[in-house]
Amino acid sequence: MTENTHRKIVFIDIDGTLVDDDGHIPLSAKQACQQARNNGHLLYLCTGRSKAEIYDSIWEIGFDGLIGAGGGYVEFGEDILYHKKVTEEDVRHMVDFFNQHQIDFYLESNSALYASSQLEAHLERRIYGDLENDPLAQQKKALTPHPFITGLTYGEANLYKDDVNKVCFLESSTIPFEQIKQEFEGKFHVMQCTVPIFGEGSGELIIPGIHKALAIADLLEHLGMSREDIIAIGDGMNDAEMLEYCKTGIAMGNAKPALQAIADHITTTVEEDGLFLSFQKYELIG
């Protein structure tokens, strides 16, 4: 690219946008990202995931930086712009509440994803099926282990961590989402989880005042770039502020209807090369 005036900065959600439900990245998405960077554009991951959940298979595509934890952590190149953490008191409250009510959860920090005691078995049921009785489920686990399950840290005796970005909990069979939301009202922004396999009643506890658009605005100010230069692409309701804030907001074909309603463009699903086709449409690639 010969002129910086045409350089775009693209913010890319991960789950449901870059990566499918099985944790796979379509070849077309990898190629689109690499070609866009070769053309001089800047590409940032912009995700609810914490840094420990950005696996090598994602980083190896090539990105200029990361907005993680739904906007609570921002890095560009080797530098960190900021990192907002949950207070130790609030971490204790969450861990004690979830354990008391037998709700499976994991703490997201930049160093690791710390799983509660029964989380692994719960996730395996949701992702693979009945491992005790179903040979197909056993085969799925053996042949295509899900990167999310293998990426968690299990068996940690002390979950009162001091570097927690946010917390995710799986759907409970006894405690409805609304009750969990009420428990933490005022302390956290409690939103329904954007990962379908976690169940409709699953959710995330996020530090108030954090969302992707605020982090993008802070990063743009630091980089000296304008909103006119930015494109965002996502599929979940935690992408809503981002799509509204950016000059061009793209919703995946698998996005929630409410997100599609505010998007400037709706592309196809992850499996149907949605990211690649949107990059073509907006001339990031040939």
C-alpha positions as CSV (number, residue, x, y, z in Angstrom):
1,M,0.0,0.0,0.0
2,T,1.5,3.3,-1.1
3,E,-0.7,5.7,0.7
4,N,-1.7,5.6,4.4
5,T,-4.9,7.4,3.6
6,H,-6.4,4.1,2.4
7,R,-5.1,2.0,5.3
8,K,-8.0,0.5,7.3
9,I,-7.9,-0.9,10.8
10,V,-10.1,-4.0,11.1
11,F,-11.5,-5.3,14.4
12,I,-12.3,-9.0,14.3
13,D,-14.3,-11.0,16.8
14,I,-13.2,-14.6,17.3
15,D,-16.1,-17.0,18.3
16,G,-18.6,-17.3,15.5
17,T,-16.7,-14.9,13.3
18,L,-13.1,-16.1,12.8
19,V,-13.6,-19.5,14.5
20,D,-16.6,-21.9,14.2
21,D,-18.3,-23.8,17.1
22,D,-15.8,-26.6,16.9
23,G,-12.9,-24.3,17.3
24,H,-11.8,-24.5,13.6
25,I,-10.6,-21.5,11.5
26,P,-11.7,-21.7,7.9
27,L,-8.8,-21.6,5.5
28,S,-10.5,-18.7,3.6
29,A,-10.5,-16.7,6.8
30,K,-6.8,-17.2,7.4
31,Q,-6.0,-16.3,3.8
32,A,-8.2,-13.2,4.0
33,C,-6.5,-11.9,7.1
34,Q,-3.0,-12.5,5.8
35,Q,-3.8,-10.9,2.4
36,A,-5.3,-7.9,4.1
37,R,-2.2,-7.3,6.2
38,N,0.0,-7.8,3.2
39,N,-2.1,-5.0,1.6
40,G,-1.1,-2.7,4.4
41,H,-4.2,-2.9,6.6
42,L,-4.0,-3.3,10.4
43,L,-5.9,-6.3,11.9
44,Y,-6.8,-6.5,15.6
45,L,-8.5,-9.3,17.4
46,C,-11.4,-7.9,19.4
47,T,-12.9,-10.6,21.6
48,G,-14.5,-11.6,24.8
49,R,-11.7,-14.1,25.2
50,S,-8.8,-13.4,27.6
51,K,-5.2,-13.6,26.3
52,A,-4.8,-17.1,27.7
53,E,-7.5,-18.2,25.3
54,I,-5.9,-16.9,22.2
55,Y,-4.3,-20.1,21.0
56,D,-1.2,-20.3,18.8
57,S,-3.4,-21.4,15.9
58,I,-5.0,-18.0,16.0
59,W,-1.9,-15.8,16.7
60,E,-0.1,-17.6,13.9
61,I,-2.5,-16.1,11.3
62,G,-0.8,-12.7,12.1
63,F,-2.4,-9.8,13.9
64,D,-1.3,-6.4,14.9
65,G,-2.7,-6.5,18.4
66,L,-5.5,-7.6,20.7
67,I,-8.5,-6.2,22.5
68,G,-9.4,-9.0,24.9
69,A,-11.7,-9.7,27.9
70,G,-14.5,-7.8,26.1
71,G,-12.5,-4.6,26.2
72,G,-10.7,-4.9,29.5
73,Y,-7.3,-5.6,28.0
74,V,-5.6,-3.8,25.1
75,E,-2.3,-4.6,23.6
76,F,-0.7,-3.4,20.3
77,G,2.5,-5.1,19.1
78,E,4.6,-5.8,22.2
79,D,3.0,-3.0,24.3
80,I,0.1,-3.0,26.7
81,L,-2.2,0.0,26.7
82,Y,-4.1,-1.1,29.8
83,H,-5.4,-4.1,31.8
84,K,-8.5,-3.8,34.0
85,K,-8.9,-6.5,36.7
86,V,-11.7,-7.7,39.0
87,T,-11.0,-6.8,42.7
88,E,-10.0,-9.6,45.0
89,E,-13.1,-9.1,47.1
90,D,-15.4,-9.5,44.0
91,V,-13.5,-12.6,42.9
92,R,-14.2,-14.2,46.3
93,H,-17.9,-13.3,46.0
94,M,-18.1,-14.9,42.6
95,V,-16.2,-18.1,43.5
96,D,-18.1,-18.6,46.7
97,F,-21.5,-18.0,45.1
98,F,-20.9,-20.3,42.2
99,N,-19.5,-23.1,44.4
100,Q,-22.4,-22.8,46.9
101,H,-25.0,-23.2,44.1
102,Q,-23.0,-25.8,42.1
103,I,-22.7,-23.6,39.0
104,D,-19.8,-24.5,36.8
105,F,-17.6,-21.6,35.8
106,Y,-14.1,-20.5,34.8
107,L,-12.0,-17.5,35.7
108,E,-10.3,-15.7,32.8
109,S,-6.9,-14.2,33.4
110,N,-4.1,-13.4,31.0
111,S,-2.0,-16.2,32.5
112,A,-4.6,-19.0,32.3
113,L,-8.3,-20.0,32.3
114,Y,-9.0,-21.5,35.7
115,A,-11.8,-24.1,35.8
116,S,-14.1,-25.0,38.7
117,S,-14.0,-28.5,39.9
118,Q,-16.9,-30.0,37.8
119,L,-16.5,-27.8,34.7
120,E,-14.5,-30.3,32.6
121,A,-17.2,-33.0,32.8
122,H,-20.0,-30.5,32.1
123,L,-18.1,-29.1,29.0
124,E,-17.4,-32.6,27.7
125,R,-21.1,-33.5,27.9
126,R,-22.0,-30.4,26.0
127,I,-19.3,-30.6,23.4
128,Y,-18.9,-34.4,22.8
129,G,-22.1,-35.9,24.2
130,D,-22.4,-39.0,26.4
131,L,-18.8,-40.2,26.7
132,E,-19.8,-43.2,28.9
133,N,-22.2,-44.8,26.5
134,D,-21.9,-43.2,23.1
135,P,-19.0,-44.5,20.9
136,L,-19.4,-41.6,18.5
137,A,-18.9,-39.1,21.4
138,Q,-15.8,-41.1,22.5
139,Q,-14.5,-41.0,18.9
140,K,-15.1,-37.2,18.6
141,K,-13.1,-36.6,21.8
142,A,-10.3,-38.8,20.7
143,L,-10.0,-37.6,17.1
144,T,-11.0,-33.9,17.4
145,P,-10.4,-32.7,20.9
146,H,-11.9,-29.2,21.3
147,P,-9.2,-26.6,21.8
148,F,-11.2,-24.9,24.5
149,I,-11.4,-27.9,26.8
150,T,-7.7,-28.7,26.3
151,G,-6.8,-25.0,26.9
152,L,-8.3,-24.8,30.5
153,T,-6.4,-25.2,33.7
154,Y,-8.0,-27.9,36.0
155,G,-7.5,-28.9,39.5
156,E,-6.4,-25.5,40.9
157,A,-7.1,-25.7,44.7
158,N,-7.2,-21.9,45.2
159,L,-9.5,-20.0,42.8
160,Y,-9.1,-16.7,44.7
161,K,-7.0,-15.2,41.9
162,D,-5.7,-11.6,41.8
163,D,-5.4,-11.3,38.0
164,V,-9.0,-12.0,36.9
165,N,-10.3,-10.2,33.8
166,K,-13.8,-11.6,33.9
167,V,-15.8,-14.8,34.7
168,C,-17.9,-17.1,32.5
169,F,-20.5,-19.5,33.9
170,L,-22.3,-22.4,32.2
171,E,-26.1,-22.9,32.3
172,S,-27.3,-24.2,35.6
173,S,-30.2,-26.7,35.8
174,T,-31.4,-25.2,39.1
175,I,-30.4,-21.5,39.2
176,P,-31.9,-19.4,36.4
177,F,-29.8,-16.7,34.7
178,E,-31.9,-13.9,36.1
179,Q,-31.2,-15.0,39.7
180,I,-27.4,-14.9,39.0
181,K,-27.8,-11.5,37.4
182,Q,-29.6,-10.2,40.4
183,E,-26.9,-11.5,42.7
184,F,-24.2,-9.4,41.0
185,E,-26.4,-6.4,40.0
186,G,-24.5,-3.2,40.6
187,K,-21.1,-4.9,40.9
188,F,-20.8,-6.4,37.4
189,H,-22.3,-6.1,34.0
190,V,-24.0,-9.6,33.7
191,M,-24.7,-10.6,30.1
192,Q,-25.7,-13.8,28.5
193,C,-22.8,-15.8,27.0
194,T,-22.1,-15.6,23.3
195,V,-20.9,-19.2,23.0
196,P,-24.0,-21.3,22.1
197,I,-22.7,-24.6,23.5
198,F,-22.6,-23.1,27.0
199,G,-26.4,-23.0,27.0
200,E,-29.0,-20.2,26.9
201,G,-28.7,-19.6,30.7
202,S,-24.9,-19.2,30.6
203,G,-23.3,-15.9,31.1
204,E,-20.4,-13.6,31.7
205,L,-19.6,-11.3,34.6
206,I,-17.7,-8.2,33.3
207,I,-16.3,-5.2,35.1
208,P,-18.8,-2.3,34.6
209,G,-17.9,0.3,32.0
210,I,-16.0,-2.1,29.8
211,H,-17.0,-2.9,26.3
212,K,-15.3,-3.3,22.9
213,A,-16.2,0.1,21.5
214,L,-14.6,2.0,24.5
215,A,-11.4,0.0,24.1
216,I,-11.4,0.7,20.3
217,A,-11.8,4.4,21.0
218,D,-8.9,4.4,23.4
219,L,-6.7,2.5,21.0
220,L,-7.5,4.8,18.1
221,E,-6.6,7.8,20.1
222,H,-3.3,6.2,21.0
223,L,-2.6,5.2,17.4
224,G,-3.8,8.6,16.0
225,M,-6.3,7.0,13.7
226,S,-9.9,8.1,12.9
227,R,-13.2,6.3,13.2
228,E,-13.5,6.8,9.4
229,D,-10.7,4.3,9.0
230,I,-12.2,1.4,10.9
231,I,-14.2,-1.7,10.1
232,A,-15.6,-4.2,12.6
233,I,-16.9,-7.7,12.1
234,G,-18.7,-9.9,14.7
235,D,-21.7,-12.1,15.5
236,G,-22.7,-11.7,19.2
237,M,-24.5,-9.0,21.2
238,N,-21.2,-8.2,22.9
239,D,-20.2,-6.9,19.4
240,A,-23.1,-4.4,19.2
241,E,-21.3,-1.3,20.5
242,M,-18.3,-2.1,18.3
243,L,-20.5,-2.4,15.1
244,E,-22.3,0.8,16.0
245,Y,-19.1,2.7,16.8
246,C,-17.0,1.7,13.8
247,K,-17.5,3.4,10.4
248,T,-18.4,0.1,8.9
249,G,-20.0,-2.7,11.0
250,I,-20.3,-6.2,9.5
251,A,-22.5,-8.9,11.0
252,M,-21.9,-12.6,10.2
253,G,-24.7,-14.6,8.7
254,N,-24.9,-16.6,11.9
255,A,-25.2,-13.4,14.0
256,K,-28.1,-12.6,16.3
257,P,-31.0,-10.9,14.5
258,A,-30.6,-7.8,16.8
259,L,-27.0,-7.5,15.7
260,Q,-27.8,-7.9,12.0
261,A,-30.4,-5.1,12.4
262,I,-27.7,-2.5,13.3
263,A,-25.0,-3.7,10.9
264,D,-24.1,-1.9,7.7
265,H,-23.6,-5.2,5.9
266,I,-24.6,-8.8,6.7
267,T,-22.2,-11.4,5.2
268,T,-22.5,-15.2,5.2
269,T,-21.8,-17.6,8.1
270,V,-18.3,-18.7,9.3
271,E,-18.6,-22.0,7.4
272,E,-19.7,-20.2,4.2
273,D,-16.5,-18.0,4.1
274,G,-18.3,-15.0,5.6
275,L,-15.1,-13.2,6.7
276,F,-13.4,-13.7,3.4
277,L,-16.4,-12.4,1.4
278,S,-16.8,-9.3,3.6
279,F,-13.1,-8.5,3.2
280,Q,-13.6,-8.8,-0.6
281,K,-16.7,-6.5,-0.5
282,Y,-14.8,-3.8,1.3
283,E,-11.7,-4.1,-0.9
284,L,-9.4,-5.1,1.9
285,I,-8.3,-8.0,-0.4
286,G,-8.5,-8.6,-4.1
